[in-house]
Amino acid sequence: MKVVKSKANNVLVLAGAGSGKTLTIVGKIKYLIDKGILDDEILCISFTKIAATSLQKKLEKENIYINVKTFHSLGYSIIKDYYDYKLIDNNLLENIIDKHLKNNKYLYLICKASFIEIGKGNINDIKNNIILNTKYKEKIKNTIITFINLFKSNNYQLDKFKDFYIINKQTTPYYKQKHHKYFLNLVEKIIKDYQQQLKINNKIDFHDMINIASKIVKQNGIYPYKYIIIDEYQDTSLNKCLLIKNIKEKTKATLIAVGDDWQSIYRFTGSNLQIFTNFNKYFKRAKIIKLKRTYRNSKQLLNLATHFIKKNPHQLSKKLLSDKQNEAPFKIYYYKNNIKEIWTQLVSDIGNKEILILGRNNKDIKLLPKLNQNMKYMTIHKSKGLEAQNVIIINLENSITGIPSKIRTDEYLKYVTTIEEQFPLEEERRLFYVAITRTKNNNYLIVKKDNPSLFIKEILNYGKKYIEIRT
Protein backbone atom coordinates (compact mmCIF):
# COMPACT_ATOMS: atom_id res chain seq x y z
CA MET A 1 0.00 0.00 0.00
CA LYS A 2 2.96 2.34 0.64
CA VAL A 3 4.08 1.87 -2.96
CA VAL A 4 0.59 2.39 -4.36
CA LYS A 5 0.02 5.67 -2.52
CA SER A 6 3.58 7.04 -2.55
CA LYS A 7 3.91 10.53 -4.04
CA ALA A 8 7.73 10.57 -4.17
CA ASN A 9 9.21 11.50 -7.53
CA ASN A 10 11.73 8.65 -7.54
CA VAL A 11 10.87 5.39 -5.81
CA LEU A 12 12.92 2.21 -5.54
CA VAL A 13 10.76 -0.76 -4.53
CA LEU A 14 12.96 -3.39 -2.90
CA ALA A 15 11.00 -6.57 -3.54
CA GLY A 16 12.05 -9.96 -2.18
CA ALA A 17 11.48 -13.24 -4.00
CA GLY A 18 7.76 -14.08 -4.10
CA SER A 19 6.76 -10.80 -2.41
CA GLY A 20 4.05 -9.94 -4.91
CA LYS A 21 5.86 -7.29 -6.92
CA THR A 22 3.72 -7.91 -10.01
CA LEU A 23 0.61 -7.47 -7.87
CA THR A 24 2.14 -4.25 -6.53
CA ILE A 25 2.80 -2.93 -10.04
CA VAL A 26 -0.76 -3.75 -11.14
CA GLY A 27 -2.10 -2.11 -7.98
CA LYS A 28 -0.04 1.04 -8.57
CA ILE A 29 -1.22 1.39 -12.17
CA LYS A 30 -4.83 0.77 -11.19
CA TYR A 31 -4.54 3.43 -8.46
CA LEU A 32 -3.08 5.96 -10.94
CA ILE A 33 -5.82 5.37 -13.49
CA ASP A 34 -8.51 5.66 -10.80
CA LYS A 35 -6.94 9.04 -9.96
CA GLY A 36 -7.35 10.22 -13.54
CA ILE A 37 -4.00 9.35 -15.15
CA LEU A 38 -4.52 8.19 -18.74
CA ASP A 39 -3.30 4.78 -19.96
CA ASP A 40 -0.88 6.30 -22.43
CA GLU A 41 0.64 8.58 -19.80
CA ILE A 42 2.15 5.53 -18.08
CA LEU A 43 5.33 4.00 -19.52
CA CYS A 44 5.57 0.45 -18.17
CA ILE A 45 8.71 -1.59 -18.88
CA SER A 46 9.65 -5.21 -18.16
CA PHE A 47 12.89 -6.92 -19.14
CA THR A 48 11.77 -9.82 -21.31
CA LYS A 49 9.01 -10.21 -23.85
CA ILE A 50 7.52 -13.09 -21.83
CA ALA A 51 7.46 -11.01 -18.63
CA ALA A 52 6.00 -8.01 -20.46
CA THR A 53 3.22 -10.12 -22.01
CA SER A 54 2.45 -11.72 -18.65
CA LEU A 55 2.18 -8.33 -16.91
CA GLN A 56 0.05 -6.96 -19.74
CA LYS A 57 -2.42 -9.86 -19.40
CA LYS A 58 -2.70 -9.27 -15.65
CA LEU A 59 -3.46 -5.61 -16.29
CA GLU A 60 -6.10 -6.54 -18.86
CA LYS A 61 -7.88 -8.61 -16.21
CA GLU A 62 -8.31 -5.30 -14.37
CA ASN A 63 -9.61 -3.70 -17.59
CA ILE A 64 -6.37 -1.75 -17.97
CA TYR A 65 -4.99 -1.72 -21.51
CA ILE A 66 -1.39 -0.55 -21.38
CA ASN A 67 1.19 -1.68 -23.91
CA VAL A 68 3.86 -3.06 -21.57
CA LYS A 69 7.20 -2.66 -23.34
CA THR A 70 10.63 -4.21 -23.10
CA PHE A 71 13.56 -1.79 -23.22
CA HIS A 72 14.23 -2.91 -26.78
CA SER A 73 10.66 -2.46 -27.99
CA LEU A 74 10.66 0.99 -26.33
CA GLY A 75 13.91 1.88 -28.09
CA TYR A 76 12.63 0.68 -31.45
CA SER A 77 9.34 2.57 -31.06
CA ILE A 78 11.34 5.77 -30.52
CA ILE A 79 13.74 5.14 -33.41
CA LYS A 80 11.15 4.22 -36.08
CA ASP A 81 9.74 7.76 -36.12
CA TYR A 82 13.14 9.03 -37.26
CA TYR A 83 14.90 6.20 -39.09
CA ASP A 84 14.00 3.18 -41.20
CA TYR A 85 16.45 0.77 -39.59
CA LYS A 86 16.06 -2.99 -39.82
CA LEU A 87 17.20 -5.49 -37.18
CA ILE A 88 20.57 -7.13 -37.62
CA ASP A 89 21.00 -10.64 -39.07
CA ASN A 90 21.98 -13.04 -36.30
CA ASN A 91 25.18 -14.23 -37.99
CA LEU A 92 26.63 -10.86 -39.12
CA LEU A 93 28.90 -10.33 -36.12
CA GLU A 94 30.10 -13.96 -36.09
CA ASN A 95 30.97 -13.80 -39.79
CA ILE A 96 32.97 -10.62 -39.25
CA ILE A 97 34.79 -12.16 -36.28
CA ASP A 98 35.63 -15.28 -38.32
CA LYS A 99 37.09 -13.11 -41.08
CA HIS A 100 39.32 -11.18 -38.70
CA LEU A 101 40.45 -14.29 -36.83
CA LYS A 102 41.48 -15.91 -40.08
CA ASN A 103 43.55 -12.89 -41.10
CA ASN A 104 45.19 -12.16 -37.74
CA LYS A 105 48.81 -13.27 -37.60
CA TYR A 106 49.03 -12.80 -33.82
CA LEU A 107 46.15 -15.10 -32.99
CA TYR A 108 48.34 -17.63 -31.19
CA LEU A 109 49.50 -14.85 -28.84
CA ILE A 110 45.98 -13.55 -28.25
CA CYS A 111 44.77 -17.04 -27.34
CA LYS A 112 47.80 -17.58 -25.09
CA ALA A 113 47.95 -21.08 -26.55
CA SER A 114 50.73 -23.48 -25.64
CA PHE A 115 52.14 -25.89 -28.23
CA ILE A 116 54.19 -29.01 -27.71
CA GLU A 117 54.58 -30.04 -31.35
CA ILE A 118 54.15 -27.51 -34.15
CA GLY A 119 55.53 -29.39 -37.17
CA LYS A 120 57.45 -27.94 -40.11
CA GLY A 121 56.96 -24.75 -42.07
CA ASN A 122 56.11 -21.21 -41.03
CA ILE A 123 55.73 -21.54 -37.25
CA ASN A 124 53.24 -18.68 -36.83
CA ASP A 125 51.02 -19.94 -39.67
CA ILE A 126 50.99 -23.43 -38.18
CA LYS A 127 50.10 -22.11 -34.73
CA ASN A 128 47.26 -19.99 -36.12
CA ASN A 129 45.89 -22.91 -38.14
CA ILE A 130 45.86 -25.08 -35.03
CA ILE A 131 43.87 -22.42 -33.17
CA LEU A 132 41.40 -21.94 -36.04
CA ASN A 133 40.63 -25.66 -36.07
CA THR A 134 40.39 -26.37 -32.34
CA LYS A 135 38.46 -25.34 -29.22
CA TYR A 136 40.64 -22.22 -28.95
CA LYS A 137 38.67 -20.58 -31.75
CA GLU A 138 35.30 -21.00 -30.07
CA LYS A 139 36.66 -19.71 -26.79
CA ILE A 140 38.17 -16.54 -28.25
CA LYS A 141 35.03 -15.94 -30.34
CA ASN A 142 32.86 -16.10 -27.23
CA THR A 143 35.18 -13.69 -25.43
CA ILE A 144 35.06 -11.23 -28.33
CA ILE A 145 31.25 -11.40 -28.57
CA THR A 146 30.92 -10.82 -24.82
CA PHE A 147 33.42 -7.95 -25.01
CA ILE A 148 31.43 -6.25 -27.78
CA ASN A 149 28.11 -6.73 -25.98
CA LEU A 150 29.51 -5.17 -22.80
CA PHE A 151 31.24 -2.42 -24.80
CA LYS A 152 27.97 -1.37 -26.40
CA SER A 153 25.85 -1.83 -23.26
CA ASN A 154 28.12 0.77 -21.63
CA ASN A 155 27.46 3.06 -24.62
CA TYR A 156 31.19 3.27 -25.37
CA GLN A 157 32.47 4.69 -28.68
CA LEU A 158 35.55 3.58 -30.63
CA ASP A 159 37.73 6.32 -29.12
CA LYS A 160 37.35 4.45 -25.79
CA PHE A 161 40.08 2.11 -27.00
CA LYS A 162 42.60 4.91 -26.33
CA ASP A 163 41.72 4.49 -22.64
CA PHE A 164 41.92 0.71 -22.91
CA TYR A 165 45.50 0.84 -24.21
CA ILE A 166 46.47 3.11 -21.31
CA ILE A 167 44.71 0.80 -18.81
CA ASN A 168 46.63 -2.13 -20.29
CA LYS A 169 49.99 -0.44 -19.64
CA GLN A 170 48.97 0.66 -16.15
CA THR A 171 47.25 -2.47 -14.81
CA THR A 172 48.38 -5.52 -16.78
CA PRO A 173 51.50 -7.44 -15.71
CA TYR A 174 54.34 -6.63 -18.08
CA TYR A 175 54.63 -10.15 -19.49
CA LYS A 176 50.92 -10.08 -20.50
CA GLN A 177 50.75 -6.59 -21.98
CA LYS A 178 51.61 -7.76 -25.50
CA HIS A 179 48.76 -10.32 -25.45
CA HIS A 180 46.28 -7.68 -24.29
CA LYS A 181 47.50 -5.16 -26.86
CA TYR A 182 46.98 -7.58 -29.74
CA PHE A 183 43.55 -8.57 -28.40
CA LEU A 184 42.41 -4.93 -28.09
CA ASN A 185 43.73 -4.18 -31.55
CA LEU A 186 41.81 -7.14 -32.98
CA VAL A 187 38.52 -6.23 -31.28
CA GLU A 188 38.85 -2.56 -32.23
CA LYS A 189 39.08 -3.58 -35.89
CA ILE A 190 36.14 -5.97 -35.53
CA ILE A 191 33.90 -3.34 -33.93
CA LYS A 192 34.85 -0.77 -36.57
CA ASP A 193 34.09 -3.26 -39.35
CA TYR A 194 30.86 -4.36 -37.65
CA GLN A 195 29.57 -0.79 -37.23
CA GLN A 196 30.42 0.00 -40.85
CA GLN A 197 28.50 -3.05 -42.07
CA LEU A 198 25.50 -2.06 -39.96
CA LYS A 199 25.58 1.44 -41.45
CA ILE A 200 25.99 0.22 -45.04
CA ASN A 201 23.06 -2.18 -44.66
CA ASN A 202 20.90 0.28 -42.68
CA LYS A 203 20.68 -2.11 -39.74
CA ILE A 204 20.93 -1.94 -35.96
CA ASP A 205 21.51 -4.45 -33.17
CA PHE A 206 19.77 -4.64 -29.80
CA HIS A 207 22.29 -2.31 -28.14
CA ASP A 208 21.78 0.29 -30.89
CA MET A 209 18.06 0.22 -30.15
CA ILE A 210 18.84 1.62 -26.70
CA ASN A 211 21.78 3.89 -27.55
CA ILE A 212 20.24 5.58 -30.60
CA ALA A 213 16.88 5.98 -28.87
CA SER A 214 18.64 7.65 -25.93
CA LYS A 215 20.25 10.21 -28.27
CA ILE A 216 16.92 10.90 -29.98
CA VAL A 217 15.16 11.52 -26.66
CA LYS A 218 17.93 13.85 -25.51
CA GLN A 219 17.77 15.87 -28.72
CA ASN A 220 14.08 15.78 -29.59
CA GLY A 221 12.15 14.77 -26.48
CA ILE A 222 9.49 12.08 -26.20
CA TYR A 223 5.78 11.59 -25.54
CA PRO A 224 4.93 13.40 -22.24
CA TYR A 225 4.70 10.43 -19.90
CA LYS A 226 3.74 11.20 -16.32
CA TYR A 227 4.86 7.89 -14.81
CA ILE A 228 7.64 5.41 -15.63
CA ILE A 229 7.31 1.97 -14.01
CA ILE A 230 10.14 -0.54 -14.46
CA ASP A 231 10.13 -4.18 -13.39
CA GLU A 232 13.31 -6.24 -12.68
CA TYR A 233 15.32 -3.05 -12.29
CA GLN A 234 18.28 -4.90 -10.75
CA ASP A 235 19.22 -6.11 -14.25
CA THR A 236 19.58 -2.62 -15.73
CA SER A 237 22.64 -1.80 -17.80
CA LEU A 238 24.22 1.64 -17.99
CA ASN A 239 22.80 2.47 -21.43
CA LYS A 240 19.26 1.54 -20.32
CA CYS A 241 19.65 3.72 -17.23
CA LEU A 242 20.77 6.62 -19.43
CA LEU A 243 17.70 6.18 -21.63
CA ILE A 244 15.43 6.42 -18.57
CA LYS A 245 17.34 9.46 -17.26
CA ASN A 246 16.87 11.20 -20.62
CA ILE A 247 13.14 10.39 -20.65
CA LYS A 248 12.77 11.70 -17.10
CA GLU A 249 14.68 14.88 -17.95
CA LYS A 250 12.36 15.63 -20.85
CA THR A 251 9.06 14.61 -19.23
CA LYS A 252 9.64 15.19 -15.48
CA ALA A 253 7.83 11.86 -15.00
CA THR A 254 7.69 10.05 -11.67
CA LEU A 255 9.87 6.90 -11.64
CA ILE A 256 8.94 3.68 -9.84
CA ALA A 257 11.68 1.03 -10.19
CA VAL A 258 10.97 -2.44 -8.81
CA GLY A 259 13.54 -5.16 -8.24
CA ASP A 260 15.74 -7.22 -5.93
CA ASP A 261 19.51 -6.88 -5.81
CA TRP A 262 19.67 -10.38 -4.27
CA GLN A 263 18.47 -11.70 -7.65
CA SER A 264 20.82 -9.81 -9.96
CA ILE A 265 22.28 -12.53 -12.22
CA TYR A 266 22.95 -10.91 -15.61
CA ARG A 267 26.33 -9.22 -15.16
CA PHE A 268 27.62 -11.02 -18.27
CA THR A 269 25.08 -9.14 -20.43
CA GLY A 270 25.93 -5.70 -19.05
CA SER A 271 23.82 -5.54 -15.91
CA ASN A 272 25.34 -3.03 -13.49
CA LEU A 273 24.16 -3.73 -9.95
CA GLN A 274 25.42 -0.36 -8.70
CA ILE A 275 22.63 1.31 -10.69
CA PHE A 276 20.29 -0.46 -8.27
CA THR A 277 22.22 -0.35 -4.99
CA ASN A 278 23.20 3.31 -5.54
CA PHE A 279 19.80 4.30 -6.92
CA ASN A 280 19.96 7.73 -5.26
CA LYS A 281 23.15 8.53 -7.19
CA TYR A 282 21.31 8.24 -10.50
CA PHE A 283 17.90 9.54 -9.37
CA LYS A 284 18.13 12.16 -6.65
CA ARG A 285 16.03 12.35 -3.48
CA ALA A 286 14.83 8.81 -3.97
CA LYS A 287 12.60 6.95 -1.55
CA ILE A 288 13.19 3.25 -0.86
CA ILE A 289 10.16 1.10 0.00
CA LYS A 290 10.63 -2.54 1.00
CA LEU A 291 8.18 -5.34 0.27
CA LYS A 292 8.93 -7.57 3.25
CA ARG A 293 6.22 -10.21 3.08
CA THR A 294 6.57 -13.15 0.73
CA TYR A 295 3.68 -15.36 -0.37
CA ARG A 296 5.70 -18.09 -2.11
CA ASN A 297 8.28 -19.48 0.28
CA SER A 298 7.95 -20.91 3.77
CA LYS A 299 9.39 -19.15 6.81
CA GLN A 300 11.97 -21.93 7.19
CA LEU A 301 13.12 -21.72 3.58
CA LEU A 302 13.49 -17.95 3.91
CA ASN A 303 15.54 -18.32 7.08
CA LEU A 304 18.11 -20.48 5.33
CA ALA A 305 18.02 -18.59 2.01
CA THR A 306 18.42 -15.20 3.73
CA HIS A 307 21.33 -16.44 5.85
CA PHE A 308 22.94 -17.76 2.66
CA ILE A 309 22.52 -14.62 0.52
CA LYS A 310 23.47 -12.16 3.28
CA LYS A 311 26.96 -13.65 3.44
CA ASN A 312 27.71 -10.96 0.85
CA PRO A 313 27.73 -7.62 2.73
CA HIS A 314 27.70 -5.50 -0.42
CA GLN A 315 23.91 -5.64 -0.86
CA LEU A 316 20.84 -3.81 0.41
CA SER A 317 19.59 -5.20 3.70
CA LYS A 318 16.07 -6.53 4.11
CA LYS A 319 14.17 -9.03 6.23
CA LEU A 320 11.57 -11.19 4.52
CA LEU A 321 8.52 -12.48 6.38
CA SER A 322 6.23 -15.42 5.68
CA ASP A 323 3.26 -17.10 7.34
CA LYS A 324 3.85 -20.38 5.49
CA GLN A 325 5.31 -23.25 7.50
CA ASN A 326 7.45 -26.13 6.22
CA GLU A 327 9.85 -27.55 8.77
CA ALA A 328 12.21 -29.12 6.17
CA PRO A 329 11.82 -27.42 2.77
CA PHE A 330 15.17 -28.83 1.56
CA LYS A 331 15.58 -32.53 0.71
CA ILE A 332 19.05 -33.76 -0.24
CA TYR A 333 19.31 -36.90 -2.38
CA TYR A 334 22.84 -38.30 -2.64
CA TYR A 335 24.01 -40.44 -5.55
CA LYS A 336 27.35 -42.20 -6.15
CA ASN A 337 27.84 -42.18 -9.91
CA ASN A 338 24.66 -41.21 -11.73
CA ILE A 339 21.39 -39.38 -11.01
CA LYS A 340 19.50 -42.43 -12.31
CA GLU A 341 20.42 -44.23 -9.08
CA ILE A 342 18.00 -42.11 -7.04
CA TRP A 343 15.58 -40.95 -9.74
CA THR A 344 12.82 -43.52 -9.26
CA GLN A 345 12.73 -42.92 -5.50
CA LEU A 346 12.78 -39.15 -6.00
CA VAL A 347 9.88 -39.14 -8.45
CA SER A 348 7.91 -41.46 -6.17
CA ASP A 349 8.51 -39.21 -3.14
CA ILE A 350 7.31 -36.08 -4.95
CA GLY A 351 4.31 -37.75 -6.54
CA ASN A 352 2.27 -36.52 -9.47
CA LYS A 353 2.86 -32.83 -8.76
CA GLU A 354 4.25 -29.90 -10.72
CA ILE A 355 8.06 -30.10 -10.87
CA LEU A 356 10.53 -27.55 -12.18
CA ILE A 357 14.04 -28.93 -12.73
CA LEU A 358 16.86 -26.40 -12.66
CA GLY A 359 20.45 -26.72 -13.83
CA ARG A 360 23.40 -24.35 -14.16
CA ASN A 361 23.86 -24.95 -17.90
CA ASN A 362 21.75 -25.93 -20.90
CA LYS A 363 23.70 -29.17 -21.27
CA ASP A 364 22.81 -30.25 -17.72
CA ILE A 365 19.60 -31.71 -19.14
CA LYS A 366 21.77 -34.58 -20.44
CA LEU A 367 22.26 -35.64 -16.82
CA LEU A 368 18.57 -36.45 -16.48
CA PRO A 369 16.59 -39.63 -17.24
CA LYS A 370 13.40 -39.30 -19.28
CA LEU A 371 11.13 -36.62 -17.84
CA ASN A 372 7.46 -37.06 -16.97
CA GLN A 373 4.74 -34.77 -18.33
CA ASN A 374 4.59 -32.84 -15.07
CA MET A 375 8.31 -32.01 -15.26
CA LYS A 376 10.00 -29.11 -17.01
CA TYR A 377 13.73 -28.39 -17.28
CA MET A 378 15.36 -25.00 -17.66
CA THR A 379 18.50 -23.17 -16.58
CA ILE A 380 18.37 -21.10 -13.40
CA HIS A 381 18.85 -17.92 -15.44
CA LYS A 382 15.68 -18.62 -17.43
CA SER A 383 13.70 -19.47 -14.29
CA LYS A 384 13.96 -16.03 -12.70
CA GLY A 385 10.48 -14.63 -12.08
CA LEU A 386 8.89 -18.08 -12.27
CA GLU A 387 7.64 -20.39 -9.53
CA ALA A 388 6.58 -24.02 -9.18
CA GLN A 389 5.06 -26.34 -6.60
CA ASN A 390 8.32 -28.28 -6.27
CA VAL A 391 11.84 -27.67 -7.57
CA ILE A 392 14.63 -30.14 -8.31
CA ILE A 393 18.13 -28.65 -8.57
CA ILE A 394 20.83 -30.69 -10.32
CA ASN A 395 24.59 -30.35 -10.98
CA LEU A 396 25.27 -29.52 -7.32
CA GLU A 397 28.77 -30.85 -7.72
CA ASN A 398 32.12 -29.30 -6.83
CA SER A 399 33.31 -28.89 -10.42
CA ILE A 400 34.23 -26.25 -12.97
CA THR A 401 30.71 -26.17 -14.47
CA GLY A 402 28.69 -27.04 -11.37
CA ILE A 403 26.88 -24.75 -8.92
CA PRO A 404 28.77 -22.58 -8.20
CA SER A 405 30.49 -22.43 -11.58
CA LYS A 406 34.24 -21.90 -11.31
CA ILE A 407 34.71 -20.72 -14.86
CA ARG A 408 36.71 -17.54 -14.50
CA THR A 409 35.83 -14.39 -16.40
CA ASP A 410 38.35 -13.93 -19.20
CA GLU A 411 40.95 -11.34 -18.18
CA TYR A 412 40.41 -9.49 -21.47
CA LEU A 413 36.94 -8.46 -20.28
CA LYS A 414 38.31 -6.24 -17.51
CA TYR A 415 38.15 -3.24 -19.86
CA VAL A 416 34.39 -3.44 -20.30
CA THR A 417 33.24 -4.99 -17.03
CA THR A 418 31.67 -2.22 -14.99
CA ILE A 419 32.91 -3.40 -11.60
CA GLU A 420 34.82 -6.33 -10.22
CA GLU A 421 32.99 -8.71 -7.91
CA GLN A 422 33.35 -7.43 -4.37
CA PHE A 423 32.67 -10.80 -2.72
CA PRO A 424 33.86 -14.27 -3.81
CA LEU A 425 31.39 -15.98 -6.17
CA GLU A 426 28.83 -13.24 -5.47
CA GLU A 427 26.86 -13.69 -8.68
CA GLU A 428 26.93 -17.48 -8.38
CA ARG A 429 25.60 -17.02 -4.83
CA ARG A 430 22.73 -14.90 -6.15
CA LEU A 431 22.09 -17.51 -8.84
CA PHE A 432 21.71 -20.28 -6.25
CA TYR A 433 19.47 -17.98 -4.20
CA VAL A 434 17.23 -17.54 -7.26
CA ALA A 435 17.10 -21.32 -7.69
CA ILE A 436 16.09 -22.15 -4.11
CA THR A 437 13.41 -19.43 -3.97
CA ARG A 438 11.43 -20.67 -7.00
CA THR A 439 9.52 -23.28 -5.01
CA LYS A 440 6.18 -22.95 -3.24
CA ASN A 441 6.90 -26.15 -1.28
CA ASN A 442 10.16 -28.10 -1.40
CA ASN A 443 13.61 -27.99 -2.99
CA TYR A 444 15.02 -31.39 -3.95
CA LEU A 445 18.81 -31.05 -4.10
CA ILE A 446 20.56 -33.77 -6.15
CA VAL A 447 24.13 -34.10 -4.86
CA LYS A 448 27.08 -36.34 -5.69
CA LYS A 449 27.96 -38.02 -2.40
CA ASP A 450 31.75 -37.84 -2.64
CA ASN A 451 31.94 -34.41 -4.32
CA PRO A 452 29.26 -32.02 -3.01
CA SER A 453 28.99 -28.42 -4.17
CA LEU A 454 30.62 -25.73 -2.04
CA PHE A 455 27.16 -24.26 -1.49
CA ILE A 456 25.77 -27.59 -0.27
CA LYS A 457 28.59 -27.86 2.27
CA GLU A 458 27.86 -24.33 3.39
CA ILE A 459 24.12 -24.68 3.97
CA LEU A 460 24.69 -27.97 5.81
CA ASN A 461 26.90 -26.05 8.24
CA TYR A 462 24.19 -23.68 9.43
CA GLY A 463 20.90 -24.95 8.04
CA LYS A 464 20.72 -28.64 9.01
CA LYS A 465 17.44 -28.21 10.87
CA TYR A 466 15.77 -27.20 7.58
CA ILE A 467 17.29 -30.07 5.57
CA GLU A 468 16.30 -33.71 5.28
CA ILE A 469 18.78 -36.25 3.95
CA ARG A 470 16.95 -38.81 1.82
CA THR A 471 18.58 -42.16 1.19
VENDAKA-V445786 format. One record per pair of residues at least 6 apart in sequence whose C-alpha atoms are under 8 Angstrom apart, sorted by the first residue. I is the first residue (numbers start at 1). J is the second residue. Records with the same first field share a line. If there is no record, write none. Layout:
BEGIN
I->J, J
END
This chain:
BEGIN
2->289
3->13, 24, 28, 289
4->24, 27, 28, 31
5->28, 31
8->254, 286, 287
9->253, 254, 255, 285, 286
10->254, 255, 256, 283, 284, 285, 286, 287
11->255, 256, 257, 286, 287, 288, 289
12->256, 257, 258, 259, 279, 286, 287, 288, 289
13->256, 257, 258, 259, 288, 289, 290, 291
14->258, 259, 260, 261, 288, 289, 290, 291
15->21, 258, 259, 260, 290, 291, 292
16->259, 260, 262, 291, 292, 293, 294, 320
17->260, 294, 296, 434, 437
18->294, 295, 296, 297, 437
19->291, 292, 293, 294, 295, 296
20->294, 295
21->258, 291
22->55
25->229
26->55, 58, 59
29->42
30->62, 64
33->39
39->64, 65, 66
40->66, 225
41->224, 225, 226, 227
42->66, 225, 226, 227, 228, 229
43->68, 69, 225, 227, 228, 229
44->66, 67, 68, 69, 228, 229, 230
45->52, 68, 69, 70, 71, 228, 229, 230, 231
46->52, 68, 69, 70, 71, 230, 231, 232
47->70, 71, 231, 232
48->70
49->69, 70
52->68, 69, 70
53->68
55->68
56->65, 66, 67, 68
59->65, 66
71->210, 240
72->206, 209, 210
75->209, 210, 212, 213, 214
76->209, 210, 213
78->213, 216, 217, 222
79->209, 212, 213, 216
84->202
85->202, 203, 204
86->202, 203, 204
87->203, 204, 205, 206
88->198, 203, 204, 205
92->194
93->145, 194
94->141
96->190, 193, 194
97->141, 190
100->186, 190
101->107, 132
102->132
104->186
105->124, 125, 128
106->124, 128, 182
107->128, 131
108->124, 127, 128, 131
109->179, 182
110->179, 180, 182, 183
111->131, 136, 140
112->179
113->131, 136
115->127
118->126, 127
119->126
131->137
143->410, 412, 413
144->187
146->268, 269, 413
147->412, 413, 416
148->187, 191
149->207, 269, 270
150->268, 269, 270, 416, 417
151->416
152->207, 208
153->207, 237, 238, 239, 240, 269, 270
154->237, 238, 239, 270, 416
155->211, 238, 239
158->188, 191, 192
161->184, 188
164->184, 415
165->181, 184
167->415
168->177, 180, 181
169->177
180->412
183->412
198->204
210->239, 240, 243
211->239, 243
213->243
214->242, 243, 246
217->243, 246, 247, 250
218->246, 247, 250
221->247, 250, 251
222->247, 250, 251
223->251
224->250, 251, 253
225->251, 253
226->251, 252, 253, 254
227->253, 254, 255, 256
228->253, 254, 255, 256
229->255, 256, 257, 258
230->255, 256, 257, 258
231->257, 258, 259
232->257, 258, 259, 260
233->257, 258, 259, 260, 276
234->258, 259, 260, 261, 263, 264, 271, 272, 273, 275, 276
235->264, 265, 266, 267, 271, 272, 273
236->270, 271, 272, 273, 275, 276
237->270, 271, 272, 275
238->270, 271, 272, 275
241->275
245->282, 283
247->253
248->254, 255
261->273, 276, 277, 315, 316
262->309, 315, 430, 433
263->430, 431, 433, 434
264->271, 273, 427, 430, 431
265->381, 427, 428, 430, 431
267->273, 427
270->417, 418
272->418, 419
275->282
277->315, 316
279->286
280->286
290->318
291->320
292->318, 319, 320, 321
293->320, 321, 322
294->320, 321, 322
295->322, 323, 324
296->438, 439, 440
297->322, 324, 437, 439, 440, 441
298->322, 323, 324, 325, 326, 329, 440, 441
299->321, 322, 323, 324, 325, 326
300->325, 326, 327, 328, 329, 466
301->326, 328, 329, 330, 437, 466
302->320, 321, 322
304->459, 463, 466
305->433, 436, 437
306->319, 320
308->429, 433, 459
309->429, 430, 433
310->317
312->423, 426
314->422, 423
326->441
327->465, 466
328->442, 465, 466, 467, 468
329->441, 442, 443, 466, 467
330->442, 443, 444, 445, 466, 467, 468
331->442, 443, 444, 445, 467, 468, 469, 470
332->444, 445, 446, 447, 467, 468, 469, 470
333->342, 346, 444, 445, 446, 447, 469, 470, 471
334->342, 446, 447, 448, 449, 470, 471
335->341, 342, 446, 447, 448, 449
336->448, 449, 450
337->448
338->367
339->367, 368, 369, 446
340->368, 369
343->369
350->390
352->374
353->374, 389, 390
354->374, 375, 388, 389, 390
355->374, 375, 376, 388, 389, 390, 391, 392
356->375, 376, 377, 378, 388, 389, 390, 391, 392
357->375, 376, 377, 378, 391, 392, 393, 394
358->377, 378, 379, 380, 383, 391, 392, 393, 394, 435
359->365, 377, 378, 379, 380, 393, 394, 395
360->379, 380, 381, 394, 395, 401, 402, 403, 405
361->379, 401
362->378, 379
364->394, 395
365->377
380->431, 432, 434, 435
381->431
383->435, 438
384->434, 435, 438
385->438
386->438
387->438, 439, 440
388->438, 439, 440
389->439, 440, 441, 442
390->439, 440, 441, 442, 443, 444
391->436, 438, 439, 442, 443, 444
392->443, 444, 445, 446
393->435, 443, 444, 445, 446
394->445, 446, 447
395->402, 403, 446, 447
396->402, 403, 404, 445, 446, 447, 448, 452, 453, 456
397->403, 447, 448, 451, 452, 453, 454
398->404, 451, 452, 453, 454
399->405, 406, 453
400->406, 407
401->407
402->453
403->428, 432, 453, 454, 455
404->425, 428, 429, 432, 453, 454, 455
405->428
421->427
436->443
447->453
460->467
END
